Amino acid sequence: QILNFGLPAPIDIQVTGPLADADKNYEVATHIAAQLRGVPGAVDVHVQQILDAPRIMIDTDRALAQQVGLTQRDVANSLLISLTGSGATTTNFWLNYKNGVSYQVVVQTPQHRVASLDALHRTPVAIPGQAAPQLLRNLADFSRTVTPLSLNHYNVQPVFDVYAGVQGRDLGSVASEVYDIIAKFQTQLPKGSSIVVRGQVLSMNQSFLALALGIAFAVLFVYFLMVVNFQSWLDPLIILMALPGALAGILWALFTTGTTISVPALMGCIMAIGVATSNSILMITFANEQRHPEFGAHEAREAALLAGRTRLRPVLMTALAMLIGMLPMSLGLGEGGEQNAPLGRAVIGGLMVATFYTLFFVPVTYSVLRRKPPKDFGAEDQP
């Protein structure tokens, strides 16, 4: 319930609306629950609120009660003592003088003696000043009816909750089918009513959105930072050419291992992007150096080949060190290892493909796009 923000299930479909449309909204909630039971992986699907719970109405005849010296409150207290115990009307404590602890003393009719309506009729009602009690059926009328078992509100309006658990399937896949079911019932809602999905699904979507925006912002921030460093708009773009390979490798690794996209997997995506970018920076920096006159003024193709040949060992050493380090984590061994396994698998898959892109695709892109030699930064310092 901590992950669900206090809710008893990871999926909570709330149907809210005005009080006048409560019956219609409850009908929509029951139809949603019926279709949700057919979704693979959805378990324990139920509507939290019950509007037709059986109820016994006891109406005290005040005239008859007054004839024997009783009030409606006296009759209610006697009934409460039989059903819930004397603690509901009068609190009594017994002090144990040996240990100094006070214990609450409660007198209650055994539940098997009030297990039927006939037994409830024979509930004794104590009369002050008289030894013989009066039977409840002589003082009240009994009737059967239905009543709401629980009433919940969200933002003042009545709400009906459809709870569902997830078993044998990931939460995201079940949630996608839940949204499809909700879309079918949006047109059946009365005016002013709405359907909202809350619970762990909401927190999962918010986390995914925050991490996706974080990744996009990180890529843009790194790009503009490299623009300032390289004094060029083209070189940082060539460096980022390794990122599509990293993303493709991450998706491939998660798909082949049957791992769902989760927060740890997105964290591994950020790590793989960082390592891939740093390796590409080494490659492009060395290639730009080879274009300067003091290093031979090589053409773009020659500089790219020389950079790939020279930086092959450092790039492979960096990638292999990260891959070997993430291998135990990706296996998910040990207690709690499955929680961090998506992180290791995402890093391994992304870095494997990104390394190939860094060694082959980035130099090819450099040789095609970087025809013009880079600016000679050392010329400004020369007299």
C-alpha positions as CSV (number, residue, x, y, z in Angstrom):
1,Q,0.0,0.0,0.0
2,I,3.0,2.3,0.4
3,L,3.7,2.1,-3.4
4,N,0.0,2.5,-4.1
5,F,-0.3,5.6,-1.9
6,G,-2.5,3.8,0.6
7,L,-4.7,2.0,-2.0
8,P,-5.2,-1.7,-1.5
9,A,-4.5,-2.6,-5.2
10,P,-2.1,-1.4,-7.8
11,I,-4.9,-0.5,-10.2
12,D,-7.7,1.7,-9.0
13,I,-10.3,2.9,-11.6
14,Q,-12.4,5.7,-10.0
15,V,-15.8,6.6,-11.5
16,T,-16.8,10.0,-10.0
17,G,-19.7,12.2,-10.7
18,P,-22.6,14.1,-9.1
19,L,-24.8,12.5,-6.5
20,A,-27.8,12.5,-8.8
21,D,-25.9,10.2,-11.2
22,A,-24.6,7.8,-8.5
23,D,-26.7,4.8,-9.7
24,K,-25.6,5.3,-13.3
25,N,-21.9,5.6,-12.3
26,Y,-22.2,2.5,-10.2
27,E,-23.6,0.6,-13.2
28,V,-20.7,1.8,-15.3
29,A,-18.2,0.7,-12.6
30,T,-19.7,-2.8,-12.5
31,H,-19.5,-3.1,-16.3
32,I,-15.9,-2.0,-16.2
33,A,-15.2,-4.7,-13.5
34,A,-16.9,-7.3,-15.6
35,Q,-14.7,-6.6,-18.7
36,L,-11.6,-6.2,-16.6
37,R,-12.0,-9.8,-15.3
38,G,-11.3,-11.0,-18.8
39,V,-8.0,-9.2,-19.1
40,P,-5.1,-11.7,-18.7
41,G,-3.0,-10.9,-15.6
42,A,-5.8,-9.0,-13.8
43,V,-6.8,-10.7,-10.6
44,D,-9.1,-10.0,-7.6
45,V,-11.2,-7.5,-9.7
46,H,-14.1,-6.1,-7.7
47,V,-16.0,-2.9,-7.0
48,Q,-15.1,-1.6,-3.5
49,Q,-18.5,0.0,-2.8
50,I,-21.5,-2.2,-2.4
51,L,-24.9,-0.5,-2.7
52,D,-27.2,-3.4,-2.0
53,A,-25.9,-4.9,1.2
54,P,-28.7,-6.6,3.2
55,R,-29.9,-4.7,6.2
56,I,-32.4,-5.3,9.0
57,M,-34.3,-2.2,10.1
58,I,-35.5,-2.1,13.7
59,D,-38.1,0.5,14.3
60,T,-38.9,1.0,18.0
61,D,-42.6,1.5,18.9
62,R,-42.2,4.5,21.2
63,A,-45.7,4.1,22.6
64,L,-45.2,0.5,23.7
65,A,-41.7,1.3,25.0
66,Q,-43.1,4.1,27.1
67,Q,-45.7,1.9,28.6
68,V,-43.0,-0.3,30.2
69,G,-40.9,2.7,31.2
70,L,-38.3,2.6,28.3
71,T,-37.1,5.1,25.8
72,Q,-35.7,4.5,22.3
73,R,-32.2,5.0,23.6
74,D,-32.7,2.2,26.3
75,V,-33.8,-0.2,23.6
76,A,-30.8,0.7,21.4
77,N,-28.4,0.3,24.3
78,S,-29.7,-3.2,25.1
79,L,-29.3,-4.1,21.4
80,L,-25.8,-2.8,21.2
81,I,-24.8,-4.7,24.3
82,S,-26.0,-8.0,22.7
83,L,-24.4,-7.3,19.3
84,T,-21.2,-5.5,20.0
85,G,-20.7,-5.7,23.8
86,S,-21.1,-3.4,26.8
87,G,-18.0,-1.4,25.8
88,A,-20.1,0.4,23.2
89,T,-22.4,1.9,25.9
90,T,-20.4,1.8,29.2
91,T,-16.7,1.4,29.6
92,N,-15.7,-0.8,32.6
93,F,-12.1,-1.6,33.7
94,W,-10.8,-4.1,36.2
95,L,-7.5,-3.3,37.9
96,N,-5.2,-6.1,38.6
97,Y,-3.6,-5.2,41.9
98,K,-0.7,-7.6,41.4
99,N,0.8,-5.9,38.3
100,G,-1.1,-2.6,38.3
101,V,-2.6,-3.1,34.8
102,S,-6.2,-2.1,34.0
103,Y,-8.1,-4.5,31.8
104,Q,-11.3,-3.5,30.0
105,V,-14.3,-5.7,30.9
106,V,-16.9,-6.3,28.1
107,V,-20.1,-8.3,28.4
108,Q,-21.5,-9.5,25.1
109,T,-24.1,-12.1,24.0
110,P,-22.3,-15.0,22.2
111,Q,-22.5,-14.6,18.5
112,H,-24.1,-18.0,17.9
113,R,-27.1,-16.9,20.0
114,V,-27.9,-14.0,17.6
115,A,-27.2,-15.8,14.4
116,S,-30.8,-15.5,13.1
117,L,-33.6,-13.1,12.9
118,D,-35.6,-15.2,15.3
119,A,-32.8,-15.0,17.8
120,L,-32.7,-11.3,17.4
121,H,-36.4,-11.1,18.1
122,R,-35.7,-12.7,21.5
123,T,-33.1,-10.2,22.5
124,P,-33.8,-9.2,26.1
125,V,-34.3,-5.5,26.9
126,A,-33.6,-4.6,30.5
127,I,-36.3,-2.5,32.2
128,P,-35.1,-0.3,35.1
129,G,-36.7,-1.4,38.4
130,Q,-38.0,-4.7,37.1
131,A,-36.3,-8.1,37.3
132,A,-37.8,-9.6,34.2
133,P,-36.6,-8.1,30.9
134,Q,-38.8,-7.5,27.9
135,L,-38.3,-9.1,24.5
136,L,-37.2,-6.9,21.6
137,R,-40.0,-8.1,19.3
138,N,-42.6,-6.8,21.7
139,L,-41.1,-3.3,21.5
140,A,-40.1,-2.9,17.8
141,D,-40.9,-3.8,14.3
142,F,-38.5,-5.6,12.0
143,S,-38.1,-5.2,8.3
144,R,-35.5,-6.3,5.6
145,T,-34.0,-3.7,3.3
146,V,-30.8,-3.0,1.4
147,T,-28.3,-0.2,2.1
148,P,-24.8,1.0,0.8
149,L,-22.1,-0.9,2.7
150,S,-19.6,2.0,2.3
151,L,-19.7,5.5,0.8
152,N,-16.6,7.2,-0.5
153,H,-16.0,10.6,-1.9
154,Y,-13.2,12.2,-3.9
155,N,-13.2,16.0,-4.2
156,V,-16.6,16.0,-2.5
157,Q,-18.2,13.9,-5.3
158,P,-19.3,10.3,-4.7
159,V,-16.7,7.8,-6.1
160,F,-16.9,4.1,-7.0
161,D,-13.6,2.3,-7.1
162,V,-12.8,-0.7,-9.3
163,Y,-9.8,-2.4,-7.7
164,A,-7.6,-4.9,-9.6
165,G,-4.4,-6.7,-8.8
166,V,-1.7,-8.0,-11.3
167,Q,-0.3,-11.5,-11.3
168,G,1.7,-13.3,-14.0
169,R,2.0,-10.3,-16.2
170,D,3.7,-6.9,-16.0
171,L,1.7,-3.9,-14.8
172,G,2.2,-1.8,-17.9
173,S,0.7,-4.4,-20.2
174,V,-2.4,-4.8,-18.0
175,A,-2.7,-1.0,-17.7
176,S,-2.7,-0.6,-21.5
177,E,-5.7,-2.9,-21.8
178,V,-7.3,-1.1,-18.8
179,Y,-7.1,2.2,-20.7
180,D,-8.7,0.5,-23.8
181,I,-11.6,-0.6,-21.6
182,I,-12.1,2.8,-20.1
183,A,-12.1,4.4,-23.5
184,K,-15.2,2.3,-24.4
185,F,-17.2,3.6,-21.4
186,Q,-16.3,7.3,-21.7
187,T,-19.2,7.9,-23.9
188,Q,-21.6,6.1,-21.6
189,L,-20.9,8.4,-18.6
190,P,-23.5,11.0,-17.5
191,K,-22.7,14.6,-17.9
192,G,-20.2,15.8,-15.3
193,S,-18.9,12.3,-14.5
194,S,-15.4,11.1,-15.2
195,I,-13.2,8.0,-15.1
196,V,-9.7,8.3,-13.6
197,V,-7.0,5.6,-13.1
198,R,-5.0,5.9,-9.9
199,G,-2.8,3.7,-7.8
200,Q,0.5,2.3,-8.8
201,V,-0.4,2.7,-12.5
202,L,-0.4,6.5,-12.0
203,S,2.9,6.6,-10.2
204,M,4.4,4.3,-12.8
205,N,3.3,6.6,-15.6
206,Q,4.5,9.7,-13.8
207,S,7.9,8.0,-13.2
208,F,8.3,7.0,-16.8
209,L,7.3,10.5,-18.0
210,A,9.8,12.1,-15.6
211,L,12.6,9.8,-16.6
212,A,11.9,10.2,-20.3
213,L,11.9,13.9,-20.0
214,G,15.1,13.6,-18.0
215,I,16.8,11.6,-20.7
216,A,15.7,14.0,-23.4
217,F,16.9,17.0,-21.3
218,A,20.2,15.2,-20.6
219,V,20.8,14.6,-24.3
220,L,20.1,18.2,-25.1
221,F,22.2,19.5,-22.3
222,V,25.1,17.3,-23.3
223,Y,24.7,18.5,-26.9
224,F,24.8,22.2,-26.1
225,L,27.6,21.6,-23.7
226,M,29.6,20.0,-26.4
227,V,28.7,22.8,-28.8
228,V,30.4,25.2,-26.5
229,N,33.4,22.9,-26.0
230,F,33.9,22.1,-29.7
231,Q,32.9,25.5,-31.0
232,S,30.8,23.6,-33.6
233,W,27.2,22.5,-34.2
234,L,28.3,19.6,-36.4
235,D,30.8,17.7,-34.2
236,P,28.4,17.2,-31.3
237,L,25.8,16.0,-33.7
238,I,28.2,13.4,-35.0
239,I,29.1,12.3,-31.5
240,L,25.4,11.8,-30.7
241,M,25.1,9.4,-33.6
242,A,26.0,6.6,-31.2
243,L,22.8,7.2,-29.2
244,P,20.4,5.5,-31.6
245,G,22.5,2.4,-31.4
246,A,22.5,2.5,-27.6
247,L,18.7,2.8,-27.6
248,A,18.3,0.0,-30.1
249,G,20.6,-2.2,-28.0
250,I,18.6,-1.5,-24.8
251,L,15.4,-2.4,-26.5
252,W,17.0,-5.6,-28.0
253,A,18.4,-6.7,-24.6
254,L,15.1,-6.1,-22.8
255,F,13.1,-7.9,-25.4
256,T,15.4,-11.0,-25.6
257,T,15.6,-11.4,-21.9
258,G,11.8,-10.9,-21.4
259,T,12.4,-7.8,-19.2
260,T,9.8,-5.1,-19.0
261,I,10.6,-1.4,-19.3
262,S,10.9,-0.1,-15.7
263,V,12.5,2.6,-13.7
264,P,15.8,0.6,-13.2
265,A,15.8,-0.1,-17.0
266,L,15.5,3.6,-17.7
267,M,18.3,4.3,-15.2
268,G,20.5,1.8,-17.1
269,C,19.6,3.7,-20.3
270,I,21.0,6.9,-18.9
271,M,24.2,5.1,-17.9
272,A,24.6,3.5,-21.4
273,I,24.1,6.9,-23.0
274,G,26.7,8.5,-20.9
275,V,29.4,5.8,-21.6
276,A,28.5,5.8,-25.4
277,T,28.8,9.6,-25.5
278,S,32.2,9.6,-23.8
279,N,33.6,7.0,-26.2
280,S,32.4,9.0,-29.2
281,I,33.9,12.2,-27.8
282,L,37.3,10.4,-27.7
283,M,36.8,9.3,-31.3
284,I,35.9,12.7,-32.7
285,T,38.4,14.6,-30.7
286,F,41.2,12.5,-32.0
287,A,39.9,12.8,-35.6
288,N,39.8,16.6,-35.3
289,E,43.4,16.6,-34.1
290,Q,44.5,14.7,-37.2
291,R,42.9,17.4,-39.4
292,H,45.2,20.1,-38.0
293,P,48.4,20.9,-39.9
294,E,50.7,20.0,-37.0
295,F,49.3,16.5,-37.1
296,G,49.5,16.0,-40.9
297,A,46.3,17.8,-42.1
298,H,44.7,14.5,-43.0
299,E,41.5,14.4,-45.0
300,A,38.2,13.5,-43.3
301,R,38.3,9.9,-44.4
302,E,41.9,9.3,-43.4
303,A,41.3,11.1,-40.0
304,A,38.3,8.9,-39.3
305,L,40.2,5.7,-40.2
306,L,43.1,6.8,-38.0
307,A,40.9,7.7,-35.1
308,G,39.1,4.3,-35.3
309,R,42.3,2.4,-35.4
310,T,44.0,4.4,-32.6
311,R,41.0,4.6,-30.3
312,L,39.9,1.0,-30.8
313,R,41.7,-0.3,-27.7
314,P,40.6,2.5,-25.2
315,V,37.0,2.2,-26.4
316,L,36.9,-1.6,-26.1
317,M,38.6,-1.5,-22.7
318,T,36.0,1.0,-21.4
319,A,33.1,-1.0,-22.8
320,L,34.4,-4.3,-21.6
321,A,35.0,-3.0,-18.1
322,M,31.4,-1.8,-17.9
323,L,30.0,-5.0,-19.5
324,I,31.9,-7.3,-17.1
325,G,30.9,-5.2,-14.1
326,M,27.2,-5.3,-15.0
327,L,27.1,-9.0,-15.8
328,P,26.5,-10.2,-12.2
329,M,23.8,-7.6,-11.8
330,S,22.0,-8.6,-15.0
331,L,21.8,-12.2,-13.8
332,G,19.6,-11.1,-10.9
333,L,21.3,-13.5,-8.4
334,G,20.9,-13.2,-4.7
335,E,18.2,-11.7,-2.5
336,G,16.6,-8.7,-4.2
337,G,18.7,-9.2,-7.3
338,E,15.7,-9.2,-9.6
339,Q,15.0,-5.6,-8.7
340,N,18.3,-4.3,-10.2
341,A,18.6,-6.9,-13.0
342,P,16.8,-4.6,-15.6
343,L,19.5,-1.9,-15.0
344,G,22.4,-4.3,-15.8
345,R,20.6,-5.8,-18.8
346,A,19.9,-2.3,-20.2
347,V,23.5,-1.2,-19.8
348,I,24.9,-4.4,-21.4
349,G,22.6,-4.3,-24.4
350,G,22.9,-0.6,-25.0
351,L,26.7,-0.5,-24.6
352,M,27.2,-3.5,-26.9
353,V,25.5,-1.9,-29.8
354,A,26.7,1.6,-29.0
355,T,30.3,0.4,-29.0
356,F,29.8,-1.0,-32.5
357,Y,28.2,2.3,-33.6
358,T,31.1,4.3,-32.0
359,L,33.8,2.2,-33.8
360,F,32.2,2.0,-37.2
361,F,29.1,4.2,-37.7
362,V,30.5,7.4,-36.0
363,P,33.7,7.4,-38.1
364,V,31.7,6.9,-41.3
365,T,29.4,9.7,-40.4
366,Y,32.4,11.9,-39.6
367,S,34.0,11.2,-43.0
368,V,30.8,12.1,-44.8
369,L,29.7,15.2,-42.9
370,R,33.0,16.7,-41.7
371,R,34.5,17.6,-45.1
372,K,35.7,21.0,-43.9
373,P,38.5,20.9,-41.4
374,P,37.7,22.1,-37.9
375,K,38.7,25.5,-36.6
376,D,42.3,25.9,-35.5
377,F,41.9,26.9,-31.9
378,G,45.6,27.5,-31.4
379,A,45.7,30.2,-34.1
380,E,44.2,32.8,-31.7
381,D,47.1,32.5,-29.3
382,Q,49.8,33.0,-32.0
383,P,51.3,36.5,-32.3
